[in-house]
Amino acid sequence: MARGAPRAEEEAPARGTAPAGKKKEKKAGEHRGGKGRKLTNCIRFVCRFMQFASGVVTIGVISATKEKGTHFYDWQAFSYLLAGGCFLAFWGLVTLFFDWFDTLAWRLIIFLGDWIVAFIAFSAGCAAAAITTFNDKGAPPYQAALCRDTGGAYNKICSYSKAATSFAFIGFGFLIPTMFMSAFSFFSKYYEG
């Protein structure tokens, strides 16, 4: 036998396995593979950033609507859209920083926050979409066909409000995957521990 070579009975166990007769203890978060966890974190980061960006665009576009004395705050639904965009941008920014905390309390806060902000963003988008739809159709009590006239005085406010509404829905679309990821993360950690 060569000098320094271990004998068959003294052979060290394979890397990552426990010696015979002993169970290997699992560390927190070890049940997931490295690649899967990195991919999930990348997807979360992209979705959170897009939520933040959609909220900022919604705020910027709806705030810029002013034409001939008409402002977005003349309609409650557009004010609600602005508030929904603020919640969306704020929540996206907060979760960009705090999504990587591995405690159960943070997971619960992120889980609940995702669902609340998704509801606010979706309902704000629906309220603003209803106003623009009724306005296009000329349904009472709205001015008849305010946005339908191509050379009209309100084209800018109509197009801006529709763009802001669409970005509220885009932000909601990016919330959907993170809602389910945070739910899975919270419940898997809750039932694991």
Secondary structure, DSSP 8 states (H G I E B T S, - for coil): --TT---STT----TT---TT------TTTTS-HHHHHHHHHHHHHHHHHHHHHHHHHHHHHHT-EETTEEGGGSHHHHHHHHHHHHHHHHHHHHHHHTT---HHHHHHHHHHHHHHHHHHHHHHHHHHHHHHHHHHT-TTS-TTTTT-TTSTTHHHHHHHHHHHHHHHHHHHHHHHHHHHHHHHHHHHHHH-
